[in-house]
Amino acid sequence: MKHDALLKHAATLLAAILNGQGAADKAMERYFREHREMGVRDRGAVAETVYACLRRLALLRHAAGDNAPASALVAVHFLTQGWSARALEQAHYPERPGFEARSLTERVRALATSELPLEVRTNLPGWLVEKLVAQLGEEETLRLAEALNQPAPLDLRVNTLKADRAAVQARLAEEGHALEPTPYSPFGLRRADRAPLFKSPSFQGGLFEVQDEGSQLLGLLLEPKRREMVVDYCAGAGGKTLELGAMMANTGTLYAFDIVAKRLEKLKPRLARAGLDNVRTVVISPERDDRVRRLAGKADRVLVDAPCSGSGTVRRNPDIKWRPLDLPVITATQRQILETAASLVRPGGRLVYATCSLLREENEDVVQAFLAAHPEFSLLPASEILARRNVALPDAGEVLRLWPHRHNTDGFFAAALERNAQ
């Protein structure tokens, strides 16, 4: 793609995302549908540029100015990647007073000698930096931010209903896709870069699904067994539902609950491809739902992957860190969901509360408040469950805490709770 076209497309798409016209991936899908003249490589170059700008948005704004247009932010990105002011001008960079190519070049040069604020050094919003520093300290927050601002690897979960990991790894190698086993999940395969795996015969045959290794460990923490009644309370598009169904060997009953029907509709073709027929998808009300109440005290195991800030998924969704959110409303919702989901658990059954958040308010604080109000539940040490599943996870403790800079997974939290038998 020519430099002028790359700059123009990237700036237009970045502006749409920053103006709140949908999540980055959805905005890209829509934009590329509207520009079908762009080839695969062109779309890849534009997407890579936009994601890079979203990862480094604080730095770009610091150099270009808080009110800089998207075209200036993209221009600064290219300048930090080795472009010159002359190259920008030859690409017909749209100059505006205060944002001329040579003016931006001087600002980029000044970055090397200036003392940057912590928010700029981490490329994270100030409110999130403040909370992470309070939890981890400044030095570890910087290490975490460096990991968060790198592209995530591509993780697959092998469908053990159809094949084991070694067999799928060998099959994918034959199809031209080299992957390595993940270090913690016994179901996982990984490669560092993206690949057209959705077109592979292995995917079409249901041998694997794309799922972050950290997400795979949530299923291991729940430990569903054959012929049990299991509930995935916030199933979404069903990535963890598929894992639980495979762990149950397609026996028993697995309920996939969600409040959004479209999410569960996306699960149905995935179930067919995976060979699962023990899953019942149920659209529930966010308020008191009669179908939920009828299962009160009957479920052997319940997984609650609660809606959250998503701060642990910034590697995959860099735009999420710049979206406004109301943390008190989120945590109130999490507590209400946990309360309702817990009512489903039978005596002696297990509940796993999980988020893809890095923040204590959404994690330990929610679980501690729940345990204080529900003495019939007790915490099961995550380290013991994982050891039983032959998962050698460093720093495993009472709860599961996964960090991108320590484990090379998305950021996850999970707590396993058991309801007293009596």
Secondary structure by P-SEA (a helix, b strand, c coil): ccaaaaaaaaaaaaaaaaaccccaaaaaaaaaaacccccaaaaaaaaaaaaaaaaaaaaaaaaacccccaaaaaaaaaaaacccaaaaaaacccccccccaaaaaaaaaacccccccccccccccaaaaaaaaacccaaaaaaaaaaaaccccbbbbcccccccaaaaaaaaaaacbbbbbccccccbbbbccccccccccccccccbbbbcaaaaaaaaaacccccbbbbcccccccaaaaaaaaaaccccbbbbbbccaaaaaaaaaaaaaaccccbbbbbccccccaaaaaacccccbbbbbcccccccccccccccccccccaaaaaaaaaaaaaaaaaaccccbbbbbbbccccccccaaaaaaaaaaccccccccaaaaaaaacccccccccbbbbbccccccccbbbbbbbcccc
